[in-house]
Amino acid sequence: MIRRLLKITGALCLFLLLFSCKDAQEDYVIEPMEPRKPIVDFGFNFDDYNVQFDTIRSQDTFERILKKQNLGNHKAAEIIAKIKDSMPTSVRFMRPYICLRSKDKYHKLQYLIYQPNRIDYYLVDLTDSIVGHKKSRPLTFKTKTIAGELDGSLSSTLRNMKVDPSLSNKLLKVYAWSIDFFKLKKGDKFAVSFTERYINDTIFDGVDSLRCAFFEYKGSKIYAFPFQQERKGRIDYYDENGKALKNFFLKAPLKYIHITSRFSRSRFHPVQLRWKAHNGTDYAAPTGTPIMTTATGVVEQAGYTAGNGNFVKVKHDRTYSTQYLHMSRILVRRGQHVKQGDVIGKVGSTGLATGPHVCYRFWKNGVQVDPLRISLPNAQPMEGRNLPRFKELMRPLKRELDSVADLKFRKK
């Protein structure tokens, strides 16, 4: 009985194995592989050559690189003599170079490509005659328009939207005079149109320029449109009415700000432990954070006092002066001309300070005032003769921003 059961079980297993294999063979289909795309770069199809990728080593020169290619000292010197006027005087450490050799048994060097950066390259042609060229890889520019809501910092919001966060730096520069980004809150809406740069139409090479933008700020939209008032003149940004976004003064002396103490006629001093006037605005930041001058001017004072610590005072014109206290380092000298946004020192806690910050003080007509509460002068306004041309250029950009934003937020 047991032997019979074993025979039946064995037959059943064999039956299942044969039919499962048959089914598997019928179901298994080998799909054809897609043909590999050839690598085409620097004007060459790499499949036509024996390709060697390498990088510049310490002490390398063009001559040393050529000698490594088994050309011999005499041949390498001959090549250098013929290409010296079209090649750079030196090569940069750890930058790439490519050798394209023949695919025959001799593997003869035909081209040498050196890349000092992602876009430019130098080509040594050894095929017919020895020639050197400086060339650039082709660039294309693609426009992208997005709309979104803040969720954390601007850079992190853009990163979550799969946008290069370097765009945030361009936006911060444009809006530095009109928006305090620390007062923006989660859910505030924005729209941005910008161009991205691509090498060979496929390799992303960063954000190229800002076409236009708007941010919701304190209940209204602040638009930014680039415009050149004079041919070959500077490009500035204006709102939809042609008002310049750039002010005579930056909103604050730090890029990323956190106000810990405001201008006050009566404040309890944390070090002296008594009530006294605080004629400045304190911005907390880590030690070493760059401090910028908020407007162009001349350094009037740069030094140290027991109360102020390391400080710099800048005179901007007959009306306005600013001062920056408690620096860990002073980076300018008395009498030096500085431009708006120049780094004049580093955040510290020297003098009477309980932690790293910069105390920003502001004078108008010799009297210390609160810069956050006074109306400050703007940059050169839009000239009337340029307003019609600006409006004509601005309208389609504004429609583009508004339509993308309407589509984005209507879905919600």
Helices and strands as residue ranges (DSSP letters): H 2-27, E 40-41, E 44-45, G 46-48, E 50-55, H 62-67, H 72-83, E 96-101, E 109-114, E 120-125, E 131-136, E 139-149, H 154-160, H 167-174, G 181-183, E 189-199, E 203-217, E 220-228, E 235-238, E 259-261, E 264-268, E 275-278, E 281-284, E 290-292, E 297-305, E 309-315, E 320-330, E 337-338, E 343-347, E 357-364, E 367-368, G 384-386, H 387-410
